[in-house]
Amino acid sequence: MSTAEIQARHAKYVLTPWMAQGGLAAPVIVRGEGRYLYDADGKRYFDLASGLIAVNLGHGHPKVVAAIQEQAATLGYAAPSLFHDKRAELAEELSKISPWATDGEGCRTFFTTTGAESNDDAVRMARALTGRHKVLTAYRSFHGATGTSIMMSGEDRRWGGEPGPPSISRFFAPYPYRSPFHATTAEEETHRAIEHLERIFVHEDPKRVAAIVIEPVVGSNGVIVYPEGYLPALRALTAKHGILLVMDEVMTGFGRTGAAFGSTRFGVVPDMITFAKGVSSAYIPLGGVMVREKLASSFDARALPSGHTYSGHPMSVAAGLAAVRVYQEEKLFERGRELEAMIRPALASLAEKHRTVGDVRGVGAFFALELVKDKKTKEALVPWHGEGPGVMKNLYVELRKRGVYSFGKFNCVMVAPPLTTTTSELEESLAALGEALGAFEATLG
Ligand SMILES: Cc1ncc(COP(=O)(O)O)c(C=O)c1O
């Protein structure tokens, strides 16, 4: 079958997430190897976004592939109530690399298949543990597309999920490039963001708040790195009011920020961590909630308020265990910092050369460019909220023409390569990004 025929069949029978379906055109990807995807015509694309910030090991890592093959041949499924060797081993590994390992507390993990489920389950556990019902999240956030997680998401994808479950309120978190608090320094931004949250508490009553759920680095909403001090202040504030702090590490986990978790990179100890994506390098769906031992032990005498057919699925945990071992053997949690040292200056130089690059921000191997019409006014190249990617689509086309895949939301484009990316691969792909930006800007007139 020709590529055009496959594309026509795809458009006719498949509903693609989040998009208006008319006129969709994408390459037909048939193979992945290392940092590259290959389409049905043999064209190669550097994966500058690790899929959806998930394929942290690059494509087809032989050790993870072998673990999946071996597991498929041994045991394809066992009910979650039956114990399983790799499930136990993976949960132990997660405890060892968790922020609770340092003082010997550790954690237990409830496995799911996706990030969204993990957030739903974390909220359910937080409500059971605290006896409170309210949950607070940031407006610039995405937490998934299931019943609770879509309502936890602050951004416009939430609108299609409304009206959803009640008792979820939202707040503004720091965004230094476009400060919601009219701050001019990082310290001011942190201080005012915490003050704003305290004001929200007055109206919501902190004694009714079970959890604050937050991405340690805002992911799909533009890779916003919070100013130093914000996450520690949030930790102190939640602790003061007996509110659980849940870090949504679905994107930031597993080396993305240059440490095992964003929490560890920023030195903040949450009460729970939700994860997915990078845990298995996305080869097989796997997610979960890591619950610090102090809290998890309270489920020894009462039932855990959640469960799924695929909780701790043997295929998923086999992939996860192999991936977590590779991260450690190949020192990939640390590799994010080396990539950061190369990506940051390269993107800063793109910002100098290109009139649309208003802001470059990120940490580890997790960066974004925010594109604007005018660097002085900071008017976004395409407006935020509800109107789709607009002209940004053309940038992704220009990238693909030059053999690079990435994605983004509204006026932000992701630069988040696999952690296994070599220096020359990175240089080549960032040069292509520069060329694509040039061609894109030429089309803007
Ligand atoms: C921070 C964050 N949380 C949760 C999710 C939802 O994960 P999933 O798509 O696996 O449900 C995402 C997805 O991009 C995410 O970025």
The ligand as an SDF file (V2000), in Angstrom:
LIG
                    3D

 16 16  0  0  0  0  0  0  0  0999 V2000
    2.2940   16.6400   33.4640 C   0  0  0  0  0  0  0  0  0  0  0  0
    1.3640   15.6560   32.8410 C   0  0  0  0  0  0  0  0  0  0  0  0
    0.5210   14.9760   33.6270 N   0  0  0  0  0  0  0  0  0  0  0  0
   -0.3270   14.0560   33.1310 C   0  0  0  0  0  0  0  0  0  0  0  0
   -0.3620   13.7980   31.7790 C   0  0  0  0  0  0  0  0  0  0  0  0
   -1.3160   12.7620   31.2430 C   0  0  0  0  0  0  0  0  0  0  0  0
   -0.6140   11.6250   30.9300 O   0  0  0  0  0  0  0  0  0  0  0  0
   -1.3240   10.4970   30.0030 P   0  0  0  0  0  0  0  0  0  0  0  0
   -1.4330   11.1040   28.6450 O   0  0  0  0  0  0  0  0  0  0  0  0
   -0.3700    9.3440   30.0860 O   0  0  0  0  0  0  0  0  0  0  0  0
   -2.6220   10.2070   30.6070 O   0  0  0  0  0  0  0  0  0  0  0  0
    0.5010   14.4750   30.9160 C   0  0  0  0  0  0  0  0  0  0  0  0
    0.4790   14.2100   29.4730 C   0  0  0  0  0  0  0  0  0  0  0  0
    1.1070   14.8350   28.6760 O   0  0  0  0  0  0  0  0  0  0  0  0
    1.3860   15.4340   31.4610 C   0  0  0  0  0  0  0  0  0  0  0  0
    2.2230   16.1180   30.6940 O   0  0  0  0  0  0  0  0  0  0  0  0
  1  2  1  0
  2  3  1  0
  2 15  2  0
  3  4  2  0
  4  5  1  0
  5  6  1  0
  5 12  2  0
  6  7  1  0
  7  8  1  0
  8  9  2  0
  8 10  1  0
  8 11  1  0
 12 13  1  0
 12 15  1  0
 13 14  2  0
 15 16  1  0
M  END
$$$$
